[in-house]
Amino acid sequence: MAEDESEDEDPAVELGDGDAVEGAPLAQVSARLMWGAKKSYITQREGDTTIRTPDGPRELADVLTAVDETYFQRRQEFEDAVRAVIGTGPVPTAE
């Protein structure tokens, strides 16, 4: 397909008209890392990243200070530990 043809097509997914939600999804952050990983490595590499939480955006480094584990063998272990601190539920949007 020619490049100019693809520019004229509608996007595959409709995006909402509301304000953007601050912060990155936890899954997006964890996808950028290699597993197993030490908590100190994650903090150094992604600690200043703002993640979305049910209580609003928070820096990952702040969340990791409340996590007891120091090593994560798998991505799921990391995400479970972070969710134990931040909780689960809907992420608030600006109104």
C-alpha positions as CSV (number, residue, x, y, z in Angstrom):
1,M,0.0,0.0,0.0
2,A,1.3,3.4,-0.9
3,E,2.2,5.7,1.9
4,D,-0.2,8.5,0.9
5,E,-3.1,6.0,0.9
6,S,-2.6,5.1,4.5
7,E,-2.7,8.7,5.6
8,D,-6.3,9.1,4.3
9,E,-7.7,6.2,6.3
10,D,-9.5,6.7,9.6
11,P,-7.8,5.5,12.8
12,A,-8.5,1.9,13.7
13,V,-9.6,2.9,17.2
14,E,-11.8,5.9,18.1
15,L,-10.3,8.1,20.8
16,G,-12.4,9.9,23.3
17,D,-12.8,13.7,23.4
18,G,-12.0,14.0,27.2
19,D,-8.8,15.2,28.9
20,A,-5.8,12.9,28.9
21,V,-5.2,10.9,32.1
22,E,-1.9,11.8,33.8
23,G,0.7,9.1,34.1
24,A,1.5,5.8,32.3
25,P,-0.3,2.5,32.8
26,L,1.6,0.1,35.1
27,A,1.6,-2.5,32.3
28,Q,3.3,-0.1,29.9
29,V,6.1,0.6,32.4
30,S,6.6,-3.0,33.3
31,A,6.8,-3.9,29.5
32,R,9.9,-1.7,29.1
33,L,11.8,-3.7,31.7
34,M,13.7,-7.0,31.5
35,W,12.8,-9.7,34.0
36,G,14.2,-10.8,36.6
37,A,15.0,-7.4,38.0
38,K,16.1,-5.9,41.3
39,K,13.9,-3.2,42.8
40,S,17.0,-0.9,42.8
41,Y,17.4,-1.4,39.1
42,I,13.7,-0.6,38.5
43,T,13.9,2.5,40.7
44,Q,17.0,3.7,38.8
45,R,15.6,3.0,35.4
46,E,11.9,3.9,35.8
47,G,11.6,5.5,39.3
48,D,10.8,9.0,38.0
49,T,8.0,7.7,35.8
50,T,4.5,8.8,36.9
51,I,2.0,5.9,36.9
52,R,-1.7,5.9,37.0
53,T,-3.3,4.8,40.3
54,P,-6.9,4.8,41.7
55,D,-5.8,7.7,43.9
56,G,-4.3,9.7,41.1
57,P,-0.9,9.9,39.5
58,R,2.2,8.8,41.6
59,E,5.9,8.4,40.9
60,L,6.9,4.8,40.7
61,A,9.9,5.4,43.1
62,D,7.5,6.5,45.8
63,V,5.4,3.4,45.3
64,L,8.4,1.1,45.4
65,T,9.5,2.4,48.8
66,A,6.4,0.7,50.2
67,V,7.2,-2.7,48.5
68,D,9.0,-5.2,50.7
69,E,10.3,-7.4,47.8
70,T,13.8,-6.6,46.5
71,Y,13.8,-8.8,43.4
72,F,11.1,-9.7,40.9
73,Q,11.6,-12.9,38.9
74,R,8.6,-12.1,36.6
75,R,6.7,-9.1,35.4
76,Q,3.5,-10.4,37.1
77,E,5.3,-10.5,40.5
78,F,6.3,-6.8,40.0
79,E,2.8,-5.7,38.9
80,D,1.2,-7.6,41.8
81,A,3.5,-6.0,44.4
82,V,2.8,-2.5,43.0
83,R,-0.9,-3.1,42.9
84,A,-0.8,-4.3,46.5
85,V,0.4,-0.8,47.4
86,I,-1.6,1.4,45.0
87,G,-4.8,-0.7,44.9
88,T,-7.0,-1.5,42.0
89,G,-10.0,0.2,40.5
90,P,-10.9,3.0,38.1
91,V,-8.4,5.7,37.5
92,P,-9.9,9.2,38.0
93,T,-10.1,11.5,35.1
94,A,-10.3,15.3,35.1
95,E,-13.8,16.6,34.7
